[in-house]
Amino acid sequence: MPNDLVYMRHMLAAIEKIDRYLTGMDYEGFTTNDMAVDAVVRELEIVGEAARNLSTLFVEEHPEIPWRRIKAMRNVLIHQYFGVDLKVVWDTCRSNLPQLKSFVLNQLARGG
């Protein structure tokens, strides 16, 4: 469990960076800003890598989080970087990360 806290801190740091990178940005602004795209994709890779390293027990205790999808996105971003769908990246950041951020904050506040 202590390692899970470390990985959740990494996830939170990455999500907070994504939030900052996308502040005031719409989809068109995102897709035309190479630095923002690169930064967001990198931080999503970190979120996925941290999720991949969470203990099996922790993941099984929290089926409300789509761990498989998070890990799958990491794999796509790392291994198929040439075919990344920016709409999926944008939607993930705007629709899914807020829930994950809330979950991680709650877990960290509880100590895991």
PDB file as gemmi writes it, atoms N, CA and C in Angstrom:
CRYST1    1.000    1.000    1.000  90.00  90.00  90.00 P 1                      
ATOM      1  N   MET A   1       0.806  -1.215   0.000  1.00  0.00           N  
ATOM      2  CA  MET A   1       0.000   0.000   0.000  1.00  0.00           C  
ATOM      3  C   MET A   1       0.846   1.276   0.000  1.00  0.00           C  
ATOM      4  N   PRO A   2       1.976   1.320   0.716  1.00  0.00           N  
ATOM      5  CA  PRO A   2       2.777   2.554   0.669  1.00  0.00           C  
ATOM      6  C   PRO A   2       3.201   2.926  -0.751  1.00  0.00           C  
ATOM      7  N   ASN A   3       3.561   1.943  -1.574  1.00  0.00           N  
ATOM      8  CA  ASN A   3       3.920   2.246  -2.958  1.00  0.00           C  
ATOM      9  C   ASN A   3       2.731   2.795  -3.729  1.00  0.00           C  
ATOM     10  N   ASP A   4       1.543   2.314  -3.404  1.00  0.00           N  
ATOM     11  CA  ASP A   4       0.343   2.823  -4.070  1.00  0.00           C  
ATOM     12  C   ASP A   4       0.200   4.324  -3.839  1.00  0.00           C  
ATOM     13  N   LEU A   5       0.524   4.769  -2.644  1.00  0.00           N  
ATOM     14  CA  LEU A   5       0.455   6.204  -2.350  1.00  0.00           C  
ATOM     15  C   LEU A   5       1.447   6.985  -3.205  1.00  0.00           C  
ATOM     16  N   VAL A   6       2.626   6.439  -3.392  1.00  0.00           N  
ATOM     17  CA  VAL A   6       3.631   7.094  -4.236  1.00  0.00           C  
ATOM     18  C   VAL A   6       3.109   7.215  -5.658  1.00  0.00           C  
ATOM     19  N   TYR A   7       2.551   6.129  -6.182  1.00  0.00           N  
ATOM     20  CA  TYR A   7       2.045   6.156  -7.557  1.00  0.00           C  
ATOM     21  C   TYR A   7       0.854   7.097  -7.693  1.00  0.00           C  
ATOM     22  N   MET A   8       0.016   7.156  -6.669  1.00  0.00           N  
ATOM     23  CA  MET A   8      -1.107   8.091  -6.727  1.00  0.00           C  
ATOM     24  C   MET A   8      -0.627   9.541  -6.684  1.00  0.00           C  
ATOM     25  N   ARG A   9       0.445   9.804  -5.945  1.00  0.00           N  
ATOM     26  CA  ARG A   9       1.008  11.159  -5.949  1.00  0.00           C  
ATOM     27  C   ARG A   9       1.526  11.511  -7.340  1.00  0.00           C  
ATOM     28  N   HIS A  10       2.144  10.542  -8.010  1.00  0.00           N  
ATOM     29  CA  HIS A  10       2.609  10.775  -9.382  1.00  0.00           C  
ATOM     30  C   HIS A  10       1.426  11.063 -10.303  1.00  0.00           C  
ATOM     31  N   MET A  11       0.354  10.294 -10.129  1.00  0.00           N  
ATOM     32  CA  MET A  11      -0.841  10.511 -10.943  1.00  0.00           C  
ATOM     33  C   MET A  11      -1.386  11.917 -10.710  1.00  0.00           C  
ATOM     34  N   LEU A  12      -1.488  12.306  -9.460  1.00  0.00           N  
ATOM     35  CA  LEU A  12      -2.030  13.624  -9.139  1.00  0.00           C  
ATOM     36  C   LEU A  12      -1.160  14.731  -9.728  1.00  0.00           C  
ATOM     37  N   ALA A  13       0.136  14.608  -9.596  1.00  0.00           N  
ATOM     38  CA  ALA A  13       1.035  15.631 -10.146  1.00  0.00           C  
ATOM     39  C   ALA A  13       0.854  15.749 -11.655  1.00  0.00           C  
ATOM     40  N   ALA A  14       0.724  14.622 -12.334  1.00  0.00           N  
ATOM     41  CA  ALA A  14       0.543  14.639 -13.790  1.00  0.00           C  
ATOM     42  C   ALA A  14      -0.800  15.261 -14.166  1.00  0.00           C  
ATOM     43  N   ILE A  15      -1.847  14.910 -13.451  1.00  0.00           N  
ATOM     44  CA  ILE A  15      -3.173  15.466 -13.736  1.00  0.00           C  
ATOM     45  C   ILE A  15      -3.178  16.974 -13.496  1.00  0.00           C  
ATOM     46  N   GLU A  16      -2.538  17.409 -12.432  1.00  0.00           N  
ATOM     47  CA  GLU A  16      -2.487  18.847 -12.155  1.00  0.00           C  
ATOM     48  C   GLU A  16      -1.711  19.596 -13.236  1.00  0.00           C  
ATOM     49  N   LYS A  17      -0.661  18.989 -13.759  1.00  0.00           N  
ATOM     50  CA  LYS A  17       0.063  19.616 -14.871  1.00  0.00           C  
ATOM     51  C   LYS A  17      -0.834  19.722 -16.096  1.00  0.00           C  
ATOM     52  N   ILE A  18      -1.563  18.661 -16.390  1.00  0.00           N  
ATOM     53  CA  ILE A  18      -2.482  18.687 -17.534  1.00  0.00           C  
ATOM     54  C   ILE A  18      -3.501  19.806 -17.351  1.00  0.00           C  
ATOM     55  N   ASP A  19      -4.048  19.918 -16.152  1.00  0.00           N  
ATOM     56  CA  ASP A  19      -5.005  20.995 -15.873  1.00  0.00           C  
ATOM     57  C   ASP A  19      -4.394  22.358 -16.189  1.00  0.00           C  
ATOM     58  N   ARG A  20      -3.163  22.565 -15.767  1.00  0.00           N  
ATOM     59  CA  ARG A  20      -2.496  23.849 -16.027  1.00  0.00           C  
ATOM     60  C   ARG A  20      -2.255  24.053 -17.519  1.00  0.00           C  
ATOM     61  N   TYR A  21      -1.788  23.014 -18.199  1.00  0.00           N  
ATOM     62  CA  TYR A  21      -1.493  23.134 -19.630  1.00  0.00           C  
ATOM     63  C   TYR A  21      -2.733  23.492 -20.443  1.00  0.00           C  
ATOM     64  N   LEU A  22      -3.895  22.995 -20.002  1.00  0.00           N  
ATOM     65  CA  LEU A  22      -5.119  23.186 -20.781  1.00  0.00           C  
ATOM     66  C   LEU A  22      -5.967  24.366 -20.315  1.00  0.00           C  
ATOM     67  N   THR A  23      -5.542  25.049 -19.279  1.00  0.00           N  
ATOM     68  CA  THR A  23      -6.308  26.193 -18.781  1.00  0.00           C  
ATOM     69  C   THR A  23      -6.502  27.223 -19.892  1.00  0.00           C  
ATOM     70  N   GLY A  24      -7.755  27.595 -20.113  1.00  0.00           N  
ATOM     71  CA  GLY A  24      -8.088  28.607 -21.114  1.00  0.00           C  
ATOM     72  C   GLY A  24      -7.985  28.137 -22.549  1.00  0.00           C  
ATOM     73  N   MET A  25      -7.814  26.853 -22.748  1.00  0.00           N  
ATOM     74  CA  MET A  25      -7.614  26.333 -24.099  1.00  0.00           C  
ATOM     75  C   MET A  25      -8.852  25.561 -24.555  1.00  0.00           C  
ATOM     76  N   ASP A  26      -9.247  25.767 -25.805  1.00  0.00           N  
ATOM     77  CA  ASP A  26     -10.310  24.953 -26.384  1.00  0.00           C  
ATOM     78  C   ASP A  26      -9.665  23.864 -27.247  1.00  0.00           C  
ATOM     79  N   TYR A  27     -10.511  23.006 -27.811  1.00  0.00           N  
ATOM     80  CA  TYR A  27      -9.993  21.876 -28.583  1.00  0.00           C  
ATOM     81  C   TYR A  27      -9.123  22.334 -29.747  1.00  0.00           C  
ATOM     82  N   GLU A  28      -9.576  23.337 -30.476  1.00  0.00           N  
ATOM     83  CA  GLU A  28      -8.799  23.812 -31.623  1.00  0.00           C  
ATOM     84  C   GLU A  28      -7.449  24.371 -31.175  1.00  0.00           C  
ATOM     85  N   GLY A  29      -7.471  25.129 -30.102  1.00  0.00           N  
ATOM     86  CA  GLY A  29      -6.219  25.664 -29.576  1.00  0.00           C  
ATOM     87  C   GLY A  29      -5.266  24.565 -29.144  1.00  0.00           C  
ATOM     88  N   PHE A  30      -5.835  23.521 -28.562  1.00  0.00           N  
ATOM     89  CA  PHE A  30      -5.021  22.377 -28.142  1.00  0.00           C  
ATOM     90  C   PHE A  30      -4.377  21.688 -29.340  1.00  0.00           C  
ATOM     91  N   THR A  31      -5.185  21.386 -30.340  1.00  0.00           N  
ATOM     92  CA  THR A  31      -4.673  20.611 -31.481  1.00  0.00           C  
ATOM     93  C   THR A  31      -3.673  21.376 -32.333  1.00  0.00           C  
ATOM     94  N   THR A  32      -3.661  22.691 -32.219  1.00  0.00           N  
ATOM     95  CA  THR A  32      -2.718  23.488 -33.008  1.00  0.00           C  
ATOM     96  C   THR A  32      -1.507  23.943 -32.194  1.00  0.00           C  
ATOM     97  N   ASN A  33      -1.418  23.478 -30.967  1.00  0.00           N  
ATOM     98  CA  ASN A  33      -0.308  23.853 -30.092  1.00  0.00           C  
ATOM     99  C   ASN A  33       0.534  22.607 -29.817  1.00  0.00           C  
ATOM    100  N   ASP A  34       1.584  22.433 -30.604  1.00  0.00           N  
ATOM    101  CA  ASP A  34       2.413  21.229 -30.488  1.00  0.00           C  
ATOM    102  C   ASP A  34       2.978  21.032 -29.087  1.00  0.00           C  
ATOM    103  N   MET A  35       3.380  22.111 -28.445  1.00  0.00           N  
ATOM    104  CA  MET A  35       3.941  21.965 -27.096  1.00  0.00           C  
ATOM    105  C   MET A  35       2.889  21.477 -26.112  1.00  0.00           C  
ATOM    106  N   ALA A  36       1.673  21.992 -26.218  1.00  0.00           N  
ATOM    107  CA  ALA A  36       0.603  21.544 -25.328  1.00  0.00           C  
ATOM    108  C   ALA A  36       0.284  20.079 -25.583  1.00  0.00           C  
ATOM    109  N   VAL A  37       0.189  19.705 -26.849  1.00  0.00           N  
ATOM    110  CA  VAL A  37      -0.088  18.302 -27.187  1.00  0.00           C  
ATOM    111  C   VAL A  37       0.995  17.402 -26.610  1.00  0.00           C  
ATOM    112  N   ASP A  38       2.245  17.741 -26.868  1.00  0.00           N  
ATOM    113  CA  ASP A  38       3.350  16.912 -26.382  1.00  0.00           C  
ATOM    114  C   ASP A  38       3.358  16.819 -24.861  1.00  0.00           C  
ATOM    115  N   ALA A  39       3.118  17.933 -24.196  1.00  0.00           N  
ATOM    116  CA  ALA A  39       3.128  17.947 -22.733  1.00  0.00           C  
ATOM    117  C   ALA A  39       1.980  17.124 -22.165  1.00  0.00           C  
ATOM    118  N   VAL A  40       0.790  17.284 -22.719  1.00  0.00           N  
ATOM    119  CA  VAL A  40      -0.372  16.548 -22.226  1.00  0.00           C  
ATOM    120  C   VAL A  40      -0.201  15.054 -22.474  1.00  0.00           C  
ATOM    121  N   VAL A  41       0.244  14.695 -23.660  1.00  0.00           N  
ATOM    122  CA  VAL A  41       0.451  13.273 -23.963  1.00  0.00           C  
ATOM    123  C   VAL A  41       1.464  12.679 -22.991  1.00  0.00           C  
ATOM    124  N   ARG A  42       2.537  13.382 -22.737  1.00  0.00           N  
ATOM    125  CA  ARG A  42       3.554  12.878 -21.802  1.00  0.00           C  
ATOM    126  C   ARG A  42       2.969  12.677 -20.418  1.00  0.00           C  
ATOM    127  N   GLU A  43       2.189  13.618 -19.935  1.00  0.00           N  
ATOM    128  CA  GLU A  43       1.607  13.482 -18.597  1.00  0.00           C  
ATOM    129  C   GLU A  43       0.573  12.356 -18.550  1.00  0.00           C  
ATOM    130  N   LEU A  44      -0.155  12.142 -19.637  1.00  0.00           N  
ATOM    131  CA  LEU A  44      -1.076  10.999 -19.682  1.00  0.00           C  
ATOM    132  C   LEU A  44      -0.304   9.687 -19.647  1.00  0.00           C  
ATOM    133  N   GLU A  45       0.852   9.651 -20.280  1.00  0.00           N  
ATOM    134  CA  GLU A  45       1.707   8.461 -20.198  1.00  0.00           C  
ATOM    135  C   GLU A  45       2.096   8.196 -18.743  1.00  0.00           C  
ATOM    136  N   ILE A  46       2.410   9.255 -18.014  1.00  0.00           N  
ATOM    137  CA  ILE A  46       2.785   9.109 -16.603  1.00  0.00           C  
ATOM    138  C   ILE A  46       1.605   8.609 -15.784  1.00  0.00           C  
ATOM    139  N   VAL A  47       0.420   9.147 -16.035  1.00  0.00           N  
ATOM    140  CA  VAL A  47      -0.778   8.660 -15.340  1.00  0.00           C  
ATOM    141  C   VAL A  47      -0.940   7.163 -15.587  1.00  0.00           C  
ATOM    142  N   GLY A  48      -0.821   6.752 -16.837  1.00  0.00           N  
ATOM    143  CA  GLY A  48      -0.971   5.338 -17.174  1.00  0.00           C  
ATOM    144  C   GLY A  48       0.111   4.467 -16.582  1.00  0.00           C  
ATOM    145  N   GLU A  49       1.328   4.948 -16.584  1.00  0.00           N  
ATOM    146  CA  GLU A  49       2.443   4.184 -16.008  1.00  0.00           C  
ATOM    147  C   GLU A  49       2.263   4.039 -14.503  1.00  0.00           C  
ATOM    148  N   ALA A  50       1.841   5.096 -13.843  1.00  0.00           N  
ATOM    149  CA  ALA A  50       1.582   5.015 -12.406  1.00  0.00           C  
ATOM    150  C   ALA A  50       0.445   4.036 -12.126  1.00  0.00           C  
ATOM    151  N   ALA A  51      -0.606   4.087 -12.924  1.00  0.00           N  
ATOM    152  CA  ALA A  51      -1.726   3.153 -12.754  1.00  0.00           C  
ATOM    153  C   ALA A  51      -1.265   1.716 -12.965  1.00  0.00           C  
ATOM    154  N   ARG A  52      -0.397   1.520 -13.933  1.00  0.00           N  
ATOM    155  CA  ARG A  52       0.122   0.183 -14.235  1.00  0.00           C  
ATOM    156  C   ARG A  52       0.906  -0.392 -13.061  1.00  0.00           C  
ATOM    157  N   ASN A  53       1.479   0.478 -12.250  1.00  0.00           N  
ATOM    158  CA  ASN A  53       2.304   0.034 -11.132  1.00  0.00           C  
ATOM    159  C   ASN A  53       1.558  -0.083  -9.807  1.00  0.00           C  
ATOM    160  N   LEU A  54       0.290   0.298  -9.788  1.00  0.00           N  
ATOM    161  CA  LEU A  54      -0.495   0.118  -8.568  1.00  0.00           C  
ATOM    162  C   LEU A  54      -0.619  -1.367  -8.254  1.00  0.00           C  
ATOM    163  N   SER A  55      -0.730  -1.686  -6.987  1.00  0.00           N  
ATOM    164  CA  SER A  55      -0.849  -3.093  -6.592  1.00  0.00           C  
ATOM    165  C   SER A  55      -2.159  -3.682  -7.107  1.00  0.00           C  
ATOM    166  N   THR A  56      -2.118  -4.960  -7.384  1.00  0.00           N  
ATOM    167  CA  THR A  56      -3.317  -5.671  -7.839  1.00  0.00           C  
ATOM    168  C   THR A  56      -4.423  -5.541  -6.807  1.00  0.00           C  
ATOM    169  N   LEU A  57      -4.070  -5.646  -5.548  1.00  0.00           N  
ATOM    170  CA  LEU A  57      -5.066  -5.531  -4.479  1.00  0.00           C  
ATOM    171  C   LEU A  57      -5.759  -4.173  -4.522  1.00  0.00           C  
ATOM    172  N   PHE A  58      -4.999  -3.109  -4.653  1.00  0.00           N  
ATOM    173  CA  PHE A  58      -5.581  -1.769  -4.700  1.00  0.00           C  
ATOM    174  C   PHE A  58      -6.519  -1.630  -5.896  1.00  0.00           C  
ATOM    175  N   VAL A  59      -6.071  -2.075  -7.044  1.00  0.00           N  
ATOM    176  CA  VAL A  59      -6.889  -1.988  -8.262  1.00  0.00           C  
ATOM    177  C   VAL A  59      -8.181  -2.775  -8.087  1.00  0.00           C  
ATOM    178  N   GLU A  60      -8.088  -3.972  -7.531  1.00  0.00           N  
ATOM    179  CA  GLU A  60      -9.286  -4.802  -7.327  1.00  0.00           C  
ATOM    180  C   GLU A  60     -10.238  -4.190  -6.309  1.00  0.00           C  
ATOM    181  N   GLU A  61      -9.703  -3.459  -5.351  1.00  0.00           N  
ATOM    182  CA  GLU A  61     -10.545  -2.807  -4.338  1.00  0.00           C  
ATOM    183  C   GLU A  61     -11.278  -1.583  -4.883  1.00  0.00           C  
ATOM    184  N   HIS A  62     -10.895  -1.133  -6.077  1.00  0.00           N  
ATOM    185  CA  HIS A  62     -11.485   0.084  -6.642  1.00  0.00           C  
ATOM    186  C   HIS A  62     -11.910  -0.128  -8.094  1.00  0.00           C  
ATOM    187  N   PRO A  63     -12.911  -0.995  -8.285  1.00  0.00           N  
ATOM    188  CA  PRO A  63     -13.374  -1.274  -9.652  1.00  0.00           C  
ATOM    189  C   PRO A  63     -14.130  -0.106 -10.287  1.00  0.00           C  
ATOM    190  N   GLU A  64     -14.439   0.917  -9.505  1.00  0.00           N  
ATOM    191  CA  GLU A  64     -15.147   2.079 -10.051  1.00  0.00           C  
ATOM    192  C   GLU A  64     -14.250   2.908 -10.975  1.00  0.00           C  
ATOM    193  N   ILE A  65     -12.965   2.670 -10.909  1.00  0.00           N  
ATOM    194  CA  ILE A  65     -12.015   3.377 -11.774  1.00  0.00           C  
ATOM    195  C   ILE A  65     -11.672   2.461 -12.952  1.00  0.00           C  
ATOM    196  N   PRO A  66     -11.721   2.968 -14.168  1.00  0.00           N  
ATOM    197  CA  PRO A  66     -11.447   2.131 -15.352  1.00  0.00           C  
ATOM    198  C   PRO A  66      -9.934   1.910 -15.558  1.00  0.00           C  
ATOM    199  N   TRP A  67      -9.333   1.153 -14.660  1.00  0.00           N  
ATOM    200  CA  TRP A  67      -7.882   0.941 -14.689  1.00  0.00           C  
ATOM    201  C   TRP A  67      -7.406   0.391 -16.027  1.00  0.00           C  
ATOM    202  N   ARG A  68      -8.135  -0.566 -16.574  1.00  0.00           N  
ATOM    203  CA  ARG A  68      -7.717  -1.158 -17.855  1.00  0.00           C  
ATOM    204  C   ARG A  68      -7.670  -0.114 -18.961  1.00  0.00           C  
ATOM    205  N   ARG A  69      -8.662   0.752 -18.998  1.00  0.00           N  
ATOM    206  CA  ARG A  69      -8.686   1.805 -20.028  1.00  0.00           C  
ATOM    207  C   ARG A  69      -7.535   2.790 -19.835  1.00  0.00           C  
ATOM    208  N   ILE A  70      -7.235   3.093 -18.580  1.00  0.00           N  
ATOM    209  CA  ILE A  70      -6.129   4.012 -18.289  1.00  0.00           C  
ATOM    210  C   ILE A  70      -4.817   3.404 -18.771  1.00  0.00           C  
ATOM    211  N   LYS A  71      -4.620   2.130 -18.458  1.00  0.00           N  
ATOM    212  CA  LYS A  71      -3.392   1.448 -18.882  1.00  0.00           C  
ATOM    213  C   LYS A  71      -3.346   1.289 -20.398  1.00  0.00           C  
ATOM    214  N   ALA A  72      -4.485   1.002 -20.996  1.00  0.00           N  
ATOM    215  CA  ALA A  72      -4.539   0.838 -22.458  1.00  0.00           C  
ATOM    216  C   ALA A  72      -4.193   2.147 -23.156  1.00  0.00           C  
ATOM    217  N   MET A  73      -4.669   3.250 -22.612  1.00  0.00           N  
ATOM    218  CA  MET A  73      -4.344   4.535 -23.225  1.00  0.00           C  
ATOM    219  C   MET A  73      -2.850   4.795 -23.146  1.00  0.00           C  
ATOM    220  N   ARG A  74      -2.244   4.482 -22.031  1.00  0.00           N  
ATOM    221  CA  ARG A  74      -0.796   4.629 -21.881  1.00  0.00           C  
ATOM    222  C   ARG A  74      -0.076   3.837 -22.961  1.00  0.00           C  
ATOM    223  N   ASN A  75      -0.517   2.605 -23.191  1.00  0.00           N  
ATOM    224  CA  ASN A  75       0.126   1.761 -24.203  1.00  0.00           C  
ATOM    225  C   ASN A  75       0.007   2.364 -25.596  1.00  0.00           C  
ATOM    226  N   VAL A  76      -1.153   2.891 -25.911  1.00  0.00           N  
ATOM    227  CA  VAL A  76      -1.348   3.524 -27.220  1.00  0.00           C  
ATOM    228  C   VAL A  76      -0.443   4.743 -27.353  1.00  0.00           C  
ATOM    229  N   LEU A  77      -0.407   5.566 -26.317  1.00  0.00           N  
ATOM    230  CA  LEU A  77       0.393   6.790 -26.381  1.00  0.00           C  
ATOM    231  C   LEU A  77       1.877   6.486 -26.543  1.00  0.00           C  
ATOM    232  N   ILE A  78       2.338   5.442 -25.903  1.00  0.00           N  
ATOM    233  CA  ILE A  78       3.765   5.113 -25.964  1.00  0.00           C  
ATOM    234  C   ILE A  78       4.121   4.339 -27.228  1.00  0.00           C  
ATOM    235  N   HIS A  79       3.291   3.372 -27.596  1.00  0.00           N  
ATOM    236  CA  HIS A  79       3.663   2.470 -28.687  1.00  0.00           C  
ATOM    237  C   HIS A  79       3.110   2.872 -30.049  1.00  0.00           C  
ATOM    238  N   GLN A  80       2.067   3.688 -30.056  1.00  0.00           N  
ATOM    239  CA  GLN A  80       1.479   4.112 -31.329  1.00  0.00           C  
ATOM    240  C   GLN A  80       1.445   5.634 -31.401  1.00  0.00           C  
ATOM    241  N   TYR A  81       2.511   6.241 -30.948  1.00  0.00           N  
ATOM    242  CA  TYR A  81       2.596   7.699 -30.862  1.00  0.00           C  
ATOM    243  C   TYR A  81       2.305   8.397 -32.180  1.00  0.00           C  
ATOM    244  N   PHE A  82       2.550   7.706 -33.286  1.00  0.00           N  
ATOM    245  CA  PHE A  82       2.338   8.299 -34.610  1.00  0.00           C  
ATOM    246  C   PHE A  82       0.868   8.336 -34.992  1.00  0.00           C  
ATOM    247  N   GLY A  83       0.037   7.623 -34.266  1.00  0.00           N  
ATOM    248  CA  GLY A  83      -1.376   7.570 -34.601  1.00  0.00           C  
ATOM    249  C   GLY A  83      -2.283   7.993 -33.467  1.00  0.00           C  
ATOM    250  N   VAL A  84      -1.797   8.868 -32.598  1.00  0.00           N  
ATOM    251  CA  VAL A  84      -2.590   9.297 -31.451  1.00  0.00           C  
ATOM    252  C   VAL A  84      -3.765  10.144 -31.923  1.00  0.00           C  
ATOM    253  N   ASP A  85      -4.947   9.787 -31.465  1.00  0.00           N  
ATOM    254  CA  ASP A  85      -6.171  10.518 -31.791  1.00  0.00           C  
ATOM    255  C   ASP A  85      -6.323  11.656 -30.782  1.00  0.00           C  
ATOM    256  N   LEU A  86      -6.094  12.873 -31.227  1.00  0.00           N  
ATOM    257  CA  LEU A  86      -6.135  14.011 -30.310  1.00  0.00           C  
ATOM    258  C   LEU A  86      -7.523  14.265 -29.743  1.00  0.00           C  
ATOM    259  N   LYS A  87      -8.554  13.857 -30.451  1.00  0.00           N  
ATOM    260  CA  LYS A  87      -9.916  13.987 -29.917  1.00  0.00           C  
ATOM    261  C   LYS A  87     -10.078  13.093 -28.688  1.00  0.00           C  
ATOM    262  N   VAL A  88      -9.533  11.896 -28.754  1.00  0.00           N  
ATOM    263  CA  VAL A  88      -9.592  10.982 -27.607  1.00  0.00           C  
ATOM    264  C   VAL A  88      -8.787  11.556 -26.439  1.00  0.00           C  
ATOM    265  N   VAL A  89      -7.621  12.100 -26.733  1.00  0.00           N  
ATOM    266  CA  VAL A  89      -6.797  12.713 -25.691  1.00  0.00           C  
ATOM    267  C   VAL A  89      -7.559  13.863 -25.036  1.00  0.00           C  
ATOM    268  N   TRP A  90      -8.124  14.739 -25.850  1.00  0.00           N  
ATOM    269  CA  TRP A  90      -8.878  15.890 -25.337  1.00  0.00           C  
ATOM    270  C   TRP A  90     -10.063  15.430 -24.491  1.00  0.00           C  
ATOM    271  N   ASP A  91     -10.850  14.505 -25.016  1.00  0.00           N  
ATOM    272  CA  ASP A  91     -12.021  14.022 -24.282  1.00  0.00           C  
ATOM    273  C   ASP A  91     -11.622  13.364 -22.965  1.00  0.00           C  
ATOM    274  N   THR A  92     -10.533  12.630 -22.986  1.00  0.00           N  
ATOM    275  CA  THR A  92     -10.043  12.003 -21.756  1.00  0.00           C  
ATOM    276  C   THR A  92      -9.702  13.064 -20.719  1.00  0.00           C  
ATOM    277  N   CYS A  93      -9.006  14.082 -21.149  1.00  0.00           N  
ATOM    278  CA  CYS A  93      -8.599  15.148 -20.224  1.00  0.00           C  
ATOM    279  C   CYS A  93      -9.791  15.906 -19.667  1.00  0.00           C  
ATOM    280  N   ARG A  94     -10.764  16.163 -20.501  1.00  0.00           N  
ATOM    281  CA  ARG A  94     -11.912  16.970 -20.085  1.00  0.00           C  
ATOM    282  C   ARG A  94     -13.010  16.154 -19.401  1.00  0.00           C  
ATOM    283  N   SER A  95     -13.150  14.889 -19.764  1.00  0.00           N  
ATOM    284  CA  SER A  95     -14.265  14.094 -19.245  1.00  0.00           C  
ATOM    285  C   SER A  95     -13.864  13.084 -18.176  1.00  0.00           C  
ATOM    286  N   ASN A  96     -12.700  12.479 -18.306  1.00  0.00           N  
ATOM    287  CA  ASN A  96     -12.327  11.384 -17.410  1.00  0.00           C  
ATOM    288  C   ASN A  96     -11.362  11.786 -16.296  1.00  0.00           C  
ATOM    289  N   LEU A  97     -10.454  12.688 -16.589  1.00  0.00           N  
ATOM    290  CA  LEU A  97      -9.457  13.043 -15.576  1.00  0.00           C  
ATOM    291  C   LEU A  97     -10.049  13.707 -14.335  1.00  0.00           C  
ATOM    292  N   PRO A  98     -11.108  14.512 -14.449  1.00  0.00           N  
ATOM    293  CA  PRO A  98     -11.663  15.088 -13.220  1.00  0.00           C  
ATOM    294  C   PRO A  98     -12.108  14.023 -12.210  1.00  0.00           C  
ATOM    295  N   GLN A  99     -12.732  12.947 -12.694  1.00  0.00           N  
ATOM    296  CA  GLN A  99     -13.149  11.859 -11.806  1.00  0.00           C  
ATOM    297  C   GLN A  99     -11.929  11.183 -11.191  1.00  0.00           C  
ATOM    298  N   LEU A 100     -10.922  10.917 -11.997  1.00  0.00           N  
ATOM    299  CA  LEU A 100      -9.716  10.271 -11.487  1.00  0.00           C  
ATOM    300  C   LEU A 100      -9.015  11.175 -10.473  1.00  0.00           C  
ATOM    301  N   LYS A 101      -8.953  12.454 -10.764  1.00  0.00           N  
ATOM    302  CA  LYS A 101      -8.323  13.400  -9.834  1.00  0.00           C  
ATOM    303  C   LYS A 101      -9.046  13.400  -8.494  1.00  0.00           C  
ATOM    304  N   SER A 102     -10.357  13.433  -8.524  1.00  0.00           N  
ATOM    305  CA  SER A 102     -11.146  13.410  -7.297  1.00  0.00           C  
ATOM    306  C   SER A 102     -10.879  12.132  -6.503  1.00  0.00           C  
ATOM    307  N   PHE A 103     -10.858  11.014  -7.195  1.00  0.00           N  
ATOM    308  CA  PHE A 103     -10.582   9.730  -6.549  1.00  0.00           C  
ATOM    309  C   PHE A 103      -9.202   9.747  -5.892  1.00  0.00           C  
ATOM    310  N   VAL A 104      -8.196  10.173  -6.633  1.00  0.00           N  
ATOM    311  CA  VAL A 104      -6.826  10.183  -6.116  1.00  0.00           C  
ATOM    312  C   VAL A 104      -6.714  11.117  -4.911  1.00  0.00           C  
ATOM    313  N   LEU A 105      -7.303  12.295  -5.000  1.00  0.00           N  
ATOM    314  CA  LEU A 105      -7.274  13.223  -3.863  1.00  0.00           C  
ATOM    315  C   LEU A 105      -7.903  12.598  -2.625  1.00  0.00           C  
ATOM    316  N   ASN A 106      -9.031  11.926  -2.802  1.00  0.00           N  
ATOM    317  CA  ASN A 106      -9.696  11.268  -1.671  1.00  0.00           C  
ATOM    318  C   ASN A 106      -8.832  10.162  -1.085  1.00  0.00           C  
ATOM    319  N   GLN A 107      -8.212   9.373  -1.951  1.00  0.00           N  
ATOM    320  CA  GLN A 107      -7.349   8.289  -1.473  1.00  0.00           C  
ATOM    321  C   GLN A 107      -6.142   8.840  -0.720  1.00  0.00           C  
ATOM    322  N   LEU A 108      -5.538   9.870  -1.248  1.00  0.00           N  
ATOM    323  CA  LEU A 108      -4.371  10.457  -0.580  1.00  0.00           C  
ATOM    324  C   LEU A 108      -4.760  11.072   0.762  1.00  0.00           C  
ATOM    325  N   ALA A 109      -5.926  11.689   0.830  1.00  0.00           N  
ATOM    326  CA  ALA A 109      -6.395  12.278   2.085  1.00  0.00           C  
ATOM    327  C   ALA A 109      -6.633  11.202   3.142  1.00  0.00           C  
ATOM    328  N   ARG A 110      -7.052  10.022   2.683  1.00  0.00           N  
ATOM    329  CA  ARG A 110      -7.317   8.906   3.596  1.00  0.00           C  
ATOM    330  C   ARG A 110      -6.061   8.092   3.892  1.00  0.00           C  
ATOM    331  N   GLY A 111      -5.000   8.407   3.199  1.00  0.00           N  
ATOM    332  CA  GLY A 111      -3.770   7.640   3.391  1.00  0.00           C  
ATOM    333  C   GLY A 111      -3.755   6.341   2.632  1.00  0.00           C  
ATOM    334  N   GLY A 112      -4.576   6.256   1.588  1.00  0.00           N  
ATOM    335  CA  GLY A 112      -4.582   5.067   0.740  1.00  0.00           C  
ATOM    336  C   GLY A 112      -5.841   4.327   0.892  1.00  0.00           C  
TER     337      GLY A 112                                                      
END                                                                             
